[in-house]
């Protein structure tokens, strides 16, 4: 039951009780007042009748006359107490008339020689009677006890109508008051429910009087503080979420019920998580190291860093418990690039050492031989040329390494312009044409009609063409090496196609790595450094382009570089 209904019910109950008490009090007071007034009137009427009764007046006729005049029961008694006239009975010898002398009002009037009134019973009925003594005897005037009943009924009817009107009026006032009293608490209830439901824009009215107004003010301040604190918490949550998403490390939070409640983008990508959060921790990768670290962290024990392998990647895992046993946080760092770089570094050092060791050994050995004074001049000249060739080979390796380092470091930036492919190819392939001619290999330049030029750094284009053509001539025993172009949306492809031995599918993805050779022994014999294609790749990527290689054993090789057009 609502508060307004209870207040209305209580008010109606109180008013009903008051009306009931009022009806009872009015009835009693009215009845008592009427009886007292009637007794006083019959006593006065008896006194007047006694004064008017003269000796010798016929008593029965006088009793009847007085009864008609006063509308009362009139009884006349002689000085001896015998009834000599009665308006209700013609038979004065009736037995019930003999007791009139003993009635209290008659006895009192005869004793005091005055008037007296009392409630008495005569002829079996209770009456309100008054008696008075006179010269001829005593006169008793009586009214029935029910005298005034109609008046009392009218009074009670009026009181009831008044009570009903008062009850209706009080009900209306109580209803209005109840609504007035309950409206502020109801509004506060609605506001607090809205606040609890997350609607922080709701505010209570501050015009309520008294304690309710103070409560409304307190709720208003509470809503303001709650909104400010929730905004601060939301801002902090957004900041933490942004920081977590920006981390390159994978971060996974697990609560005490072993549910994943937070996983940043790196974690979803690295651990291949697809389930919407929250989801059971059992859906994490099933790795023993991961499970043991998670179990230790949930028991409050930190662990790590520890390495594990997932989907061919090397990860380091650190597990930390949350305060208060709220769960655990797992942090994964992808060591795969680091391990790859370490492997590349080791291979690079080994390859450089190996590439430089052979010419250094040759130079050292032939230099020691040249120290012999008895060495014939022709042989001395041959040894000197060998030393020069190997020194030049080492110089080319060092130059290529310096170019590669300069491009990778970002010191070199391409100065883009429109470069004519035909002219650049003529300059870049001049040296290679001599070697190609000696081998019976034809070098052709065939740019597409819609792509006669590329938008790139001129020196970079010449170096790309020089490396690609020299590499193609080096690995083509006979046939054709062709420089070509092709336009696509937003750029131009510049490529070199040969009819050489081709490259196997297992070697093709790695040909742009430093010092990688599909046929190490043969490539070294023909003078390659193993860095040309790596330089090509880095030069093209510095322009924002890409490189692509297509080859099949026995079907030749095509290597293409895409240069974006002007933006």
C-alpha positions, 0 to 999 in steps of 0.5 A, spaced: 500 500 500 502 506 498 504 512 503 498 516 500 493 511 501 496 509 508 495 516 510 488 517 507 486 511 511 489 513 517 486 520 516 479 517 515 480 512 521 481 518 526 475 522 523 471 516 523 473 515 531 472 522 532 465 522 529 463 516 532 465 519 539 461 526 537 455 522 535 455 519 542 456 525 546 451 529 542 446 524 543 447 523 551 448 531 552 441 532 548 437 526 551 440 529 558 438 536 556 431 534 554 430 530 560 432 536 565 428 541 561 422 537 561 423 535 568 423 543 570 417 544 565 413 539 568 415 542 575 413 549 573 407 546 570 405 543 576 406 549 580 401 553 576 396 548 576 396 547 584 396 555 584 390 554 580 386 549 583 381 552 588 377 548 593 371 546 591 373 545 584 371 539 581 377 535 580 376 530 574 374 536 570 380 540 572 384 534 571 382 533 564 382 541 562 389 541 565 391 535 561 388 538 554 391 545 556 398 542 558 398 536 553 400 532 559 398 527 564 395 530 570 393 527 576 390 531 582 391 528 589 387 531 596 391 533 602 390 526 604 394 523 598 388 520 595 387 521 587 381 525 586 382 526 579 386 523 573 386 525 566 388 518 564 383 514 568 375 515 569 376 509 575 379 513 581 378 506 584 383 503 580 389 499 584 395 503 580 392 510 582 393 508 590 401 508 589 401 516 587 402 518 594 408 514 594 411 517 588 417 521 589 415 527 586 408 527 590 412 525 596 417 531 596 412 536 594 407 534 600 413 534 604 416 541 602 409 544 601 412 546 594 414 543 587 418 537 586 420 533 580 423 526 579 423 520 574 418 515 577 413 510 574 406 509 575 401 504 571 407 500 569 410 506 565 416 510 566 415 518 566 418 525 567 413 528 573 413 534 577 408 535 583 406 541 587 402 542 593 396 547 593 391 549 597 386 544 595 391 539 595 397 536 590 397 536 583 402 531 579 404 533 571 407 527 568 410 527 561 412 520 558 419 518 558 419 518 550 418 526 550 423 529 546 425 523 542 423 526 535 427 532 537 433 527 539 432 523 532 432 530 528 438 532 532 441 525 531 439 526 524 443 532 523 449 530 527 449 524 522 449 529 516 454 533 519 458 528 520 458 525 513 459 532 510 465 533 515 467 526 513 467 527 506 470 534 507 476 531 511 477 525 506 478 530 501 483 534 505 486 528 507 487 526 500 490 533 498 494 533 504 497 526 503 498 527 495 502 534 498 506 530 503 507 524 499 509 527 492 516 529 494 518 522 497 515 519 491 519 524 487 525 522 491 524 515 490 523 516 482 530 520 482 534 515 486 531 509 482 533 513 476 540 514 479 541 507 481 539 505 474 545 509 471 541 516 469 545 521 472 541 527 469 535 526 474 535 531 479 529 532 485 525 539 486 528 543 491 522 546 493 519 541 498 518 544 505 522 542 512 526 535 512 523 533 505 526 539 502 533 538 506 533 530 504 532 533 497 537 537 497 542 532 500 540 527 494 541 533 489 548 534 492 549 526 492 547 526 485 552 531 483 558 528 487 556 521 484 555 524 477 562 527 478 565 521 481 562 517 475 565 521 470 572 521 473 572 514 473 569 513 466 575 518 464 580 514 468 577 507 465 577 510 458 584 512 459 586 505 461 583 502 456 586 507 451 593 505 454 591 498 454 589 498 447 596 502 445 600 497 448 604 493 443 604 487 449 598 483 449 595 484 456 589 479 459 585 480 465 582 474 469 577 475 475 577 471 481 572 466 477 577 465 472 573 469 466 577 473 462 574 480 463 579 484 459 584 483 453 587 489 449 587 488 441 594 486 441 592 480 446 586 478 441 591 478 435 597 475 438 593 469 442 587 469 436 581 470 441 575 471 438 570 470 444 566 476 446 568 478 453 567 476 458 569 468 457 572 463 460 579 462 461 579 455 458 578 459 452 585 461 452 591 457 448 592 450 452 599 451 453 602 448 460 607 454 461 601 459 460 596 455 465 601 454 470 603 461 470 595 463 471 594 458 476 600 461 480 597 468 479 590 466 481 593 463 488 597 470 489 604 468 486 607 472 481 611 468 476 615 470 470 618 472 465 617 465 462 618 463 454 613 459 451 611 457 443 604 459 440 603 458 433 610 458 431 611 465 435 616 466 441 612 469 447 615 471 453 609 471 459 609 475 466 603 473 470 601 478 476 596 477 481 591 483 482 590 486 489 585 482 494 585 476 490 581 479 485 584 475 479 590 476 475 593 479 469 597 476 464 602 480 459 605 477 453 611 480 449 612 477 442 619 475 442 619 473 434 621 479 431 627 479 436 629 472 435 628 473 427 633 479 428 638 475 432 638 470 427 639 475 421 644 478 425 648 472 426 647 470 419 649 477 417 656 476 421 657 469 418 655 471 411 660 478 411 665 474 415 665 468 409 664 473 404 670 477 406 674 471 408 675 468 401 678 474 398 682 476 404 685 469 404 687 470 396 690 477 397 694 474 403 696 468 400 698 471 393 701 477 397 706 472 401 707 469 394 709 476 391 714 477 396 719 471 393 724 475 389 725 469 384 717 469 382 717 470 374 714 477 372 709 473 368 706 470 374 708 476 378 703 480 374 698 474 374 698 474 382 697 482 382 691 482 378 688 476 382 690 481 388 686 487 385 680 483 383 679 480 390 680 487 393 675 490 388 670 484 390 671 486 397 670 494 395 664 492 392 661 488 398 663 494 403 660 499 398 654 495 398 653 494 405 654 502 406 649 503 401 644 498 405 646 502 411 645 509 409 638 507 406 635 503 412 638 508 417 633 513 413 639 518 412 637 518 404 631 520 402 629 520 395 628 526 390 622 524 386 622 526 379 619 523 372 625 519 370 625 516 363 626 509 363 629 508 356 635 513 358 636 511 365 636 503 362 641 505 357 646 508 362 645 503 368 646 497 363 652 499 359 657 495 363 652 489 363 651 489 356 659 488 355 658 482 359 652 480 356 655 480 349 660 476 351 655 471 353 651 471 347 645 474 352 641 480 348 639 486 353 633 489 351 629 495 353 621 495 352 617 500 356 610 500 355 607 506 351 603 508 357 608 508 362 615 511 359 617 514 365 617 513 373 616 518 378 622 516 382 629 518 384 633 518 378 639 515 382 635 510 385 632 508 378 639 507 375 641 503 381 635 499 381 636 497 374 643 496 374 642 491 380 637 487 376 640 487 369 647 485 372 643 480 376 639 477 370 645 477 366 649 474 371 644 468 372 643 467 364 647 463 360 644 465 353 637 468 351 634 475 353 634 480 358 628 485 358 627 491 361 620 493 361 614 497 364 607 497 366 602 502 369 597 500 374 592 504 378 596 509 382 603 507 379 608 504 374 611 497 375 619 497 373 621 490 371 627 486 368 625 479 365 630 474 363 630 467 360 635 464 365 635 458 369 630 460 374 629 460 382 626 454 386 619 455 389 623 454 396 628 459 395 623 465 391 621 468 398 628 469 401 631 472 395 631 479 397 634 477 404 642 480 405 647 475 402 642 470 400 643 465 394 639 460 391 645 457 388 651 459 393 657 456 390 655 458 382 653 465 385 660 466 388 663 464 382 660 469 378 662 475 382 655 477 386 655 480 393 649 477 395 646 484 397 644 487 390 636 485 391 636 487 398 638 494 396 633 494 390 628 492 395 630 498 400 630 503 395 623 501 392 620 501 399 623 508 401 619 511 395 613 507 398 613 502 393 614 494 393 617 489 390 615 482 387 619 476 384 616 471 379 620 465 377 620 457 375 626 453 374 628 453 367 623 458 365 627 464 367 625 470 372 622 476 373 623 481 378 618 488 378 619 494 382 612 498 383 613 506 384 607 510 386 605 516 382 606 523 384 601 525 390 
